[in-house]
Amino acid sequence: QARLYTVDNMPDPLHPAYNKILTERLQDIIAATGGATMVLFTSRKQLQETAAKIRPFCEQAGIRLLAQYEDGEFAFLMEEFMSSSKAVLMGLETFWEGIDLKGDLLRCVVIAKLPFRSPGDPYVCAGELYCQMNKKNSFQHFMLPDAAVRFKQGTGRLIRSEKDQGAVVVLDSRLDRKSYGTVFKNSIPIKQQETISGELLTSSLQQFLNMT
């Protein structure tokens, strides 16, 4: 029913070329799926910058781009996405959880970056303080488990019934390069997991989704 793709030749998220390659890969994914795709971000700035770059591409392809804060708020975007057969929804925060889109409404979920919280987040500050007081490693005992839960919630948007089929694409190569990537992979029920280059992603996606 579901497959997890990790694109292995993505630059590190902190690399200057990351946003450019992210945009290119998203355009490939949108071209392959023709819509019914949700892209999850952890940064509002990155969401806005990426939406601005791919909007002309979507317009030319006849695909509606729905970006959180730019094209509306949660309820409106969900309604518009569900009523359109060719739409791409970009969101953060609430879009990582509590969304129920069955069947062909959602065929692909793209995770731009692994969902580690910002160091300045009050929740993170409280967690780090707790770990310090208990002499525990904050990354191992707080940051990583918290991000893994959010990752599971994000991928969980895809398969909502026994008849659903779809793909999760992670555009963060740390999922494979870092030892902690196994924590994320083991947190989800998707057993078909494939590491692939960005150049081969489009054809594999189309084949898996029976669109060729």
C-alpha positions in Angstrom: 0.0 0.0 0.0 2.7 2.5 0.9 6.4 3.1 0.2 8.9 5.4 1.8 11.4 7.0 -0.5 14.6 8.6 0.8 16.4 10.8 -1.8 20.0 10.1 -1.1 21.7 12.7 -3.2 20.1 15.7 -1.5 22.5 18.2 0.0 22.5 18.6 3.8 19.7 21.0 4.8 22.3 23.5 6.0 24.1 23.5 2.6 23.6 26.7 0.5 22.4 24.6 -2.4 19.7 22.7 -0.5 16.8 25.0 -1.2 17.5 25.1 -4.9 17.7 21.3 -5.1 14.6 21.0 -2.9 12.7 23.1 -5.5 13.8 21.0 -8.4 12.9 17.7 -6.6 9.5 19.1 -5.7 8.8 20.0 -9.3 9.8 16.4 -10.3 7.4 15.0 -7.7 4.5 17.2 -8.7 5.1 16.4 -12.4 5.0 12.7 -11.5 1.9 12.8 -9.3 -0.1 15.5 -11.1 -1.4 16.7 -7.8 -2.9 15.0 -4.7 0.3 15.8 -2.9 1.0 17.4 0.5 4.4 18.9 1.3 5.2 19.3 5.0 7.7 21.9 6.2 9.2 22.8 9.6 10.0 26.4 8.7 7.5 29.1 7.6 10.3 31.0 5.8 11.3 27.9 3.8 7.7 27.2 3.0 7.1 30.7 1.6 10.3 30.8 -0.4 9.7 27.4 -1.9 6.1 28.2 -2.7 7.2 31.4 -4.5 9.6 29.4 -6.7 7.3 26.6 -7.7 4.1 28.5 -8.2 4.8 29.5 -11.8 5.6 25.8 -12.5 2.3 24.7 -11.0 0.3 27.3 -12.9 1.9 26.2 -16.2 1.1 22.6 -15.4 -2.5 23.4 -14.4 -2.0 22.4 -10.8 -3.3 24.5 -8.0 -0.8 25.4 -5.3 -2.2 25.9 -1.8 0.4 27.3 0.5 -0.5 27.9 4.2 -0.7 31.6 5.2 -0.5 32.7 1.6 -3.6 31.0 0.1 -5.6 30.7 3.3 -5.8 29.1 6.7 -6.2 25.5 7.7 -9.9 24.9 7.2 -10.1 26.8 3.9 -7.0 25.0 2.5 -8.3 21.6 3.4 -11.7 22.3 1.8 -10.0 23.6 -1.4 -7.6 20.6 -1.5 -10.4 18.1 -1.1 -12.5 19.7 -3.9 -9.6 19.7 -6.4 -8.2 16.7 -8.2 -5.1 18.5 -9.2 -3.7 20.4 -6.2 -0.6 20.6 -4.1 -0.9 21.6 -0.4 2.1 23.1 1.5 1.8 23.3 5.2 3.4 23.1 8.6 2.3 22.8 12.2 -1.3 21.5 12.2 -0.8 19.8 8.8 1.6 17.3 10.4 -1.3 15.7 12.4 -5.1 15.3 12.5 -5.8 15.2 8.8 -8.0 12.5 7.3 -7.7 12.3 3.5 -8.8 8.9 2.3 -8.5 7.3 -1.2 -7.2 9.3 -4.1 -7.4 12.6 -2.3 -3.8 12.2 -1.2 -1.3 10.0 -3.1 2.0 11.5 -1.9 3.3 13.1 1.2 6.6 14.9 0.9 8.7 15.7 4.0 11.1 18.5 3.3 13.2 18.1 6.4 13.2 15.8 9.4 11.0 17.5 12.0 13.4 18.5 14.7 12.1 21.5 16.6 13.9 24.8 16.6 16.4 25.3 19.5 14.5 28.5 20.5 11.2 26.7 20.8 9.9 27.1 24.5 9.0 23.4 24.5 12.6 22.5 23.5 14.0 24.8 26.2 11.9 23.1 28.8 12.9 19.7 27.6 16.6 20.5 27.6 16.3 22.0 31.1 14.6 18.8 32.3 17.4 16.6 30.7 20.1 18.8 32.3 18.5 18.4 35.7 18.3 14.6 35.3 21.8 14.4 33.7 20.5 13.0 30.4 21.6 13.7 26.9 18.9 16.1 25.5 19.3 15.0 21.9 19.0 11.3 22.7 16.3 11.6 25.3 14.2 14.5 24.1 15.0 16.0 20.6 15.2 12.7 18.7 12.1 10.9 20.3 10.1 14.1 19.9 11.1 14.4 16.2 10.4 10.7 15.6 6.8 11.1 16.9 6.2 14.1 14.6 7.7 12.1 11.7 5.3 9.3 12.4 2.4 11.7 12.6 3.4 13.3 9.2 3.7 10.0 7.4 0.4 8.9 9.0 -1.4 11.4 6.9 -1.0 9.1 3.9 -2.7 5.7 4.6 -6.0 6.3 6.3 -7.9 3.2 5.1 -7.2 -0.3 3.9 -7.8 0.7 0.3 -5.4 3.7 0.3 -2.2 3.7 -1.7 0.6 6.3 -1.7 4.2 7.3 -1.3 6.1 9.2 1.3 9.2 11.1 0.0 11.8 12.4 2.4 14.0 15.1 0.9 16.4 15.0 3.8 19.3 12.6 3.3 20.1 12.5 7.0 17.5 9.8 7.2 20.1 7.5 5.6 23.4 9.2 6.4 22.9 9.6 10.1 22.8 6.7 12.6 19.7 8.2 14.2 17.8 7.7 10.9 16.9 4.2 11.9 14.9 5.7 14.8 12.7 7.5 12.3 12.4 4.6 10.0 11.5 2.2 12.8 8.8 4.6 14.1 6.5 4.1 11.1 4.5 1.1 9.9 5.7 1.5 6.3 7.8 -1.6 5.5 8.6 -0.8 1.9 11.5 1.6 2.2 13.7 2.6 -0.7 16.7 4.8 -1.1 16.9 6.4 -4.5 18.6 9.2 -6.4 16.6 12.3 -7.3 17.1 11.5 -11.0 15.3 8.1 -10.7 12.5 9.3 -8.3 10.0 10.4 -10.9 9.9 7.2 -12.9 9.8 5.1 -9.7 7.0 7.2 -8.3 4.9 6.9 -11.4 5.4 3.2 -11.6 4.5 2.6 -7.9 1.4 4.8 -8.2 0.3 3.0 -11.4 0.5 6.2 -13.4 2.7 5.0 -16.3 
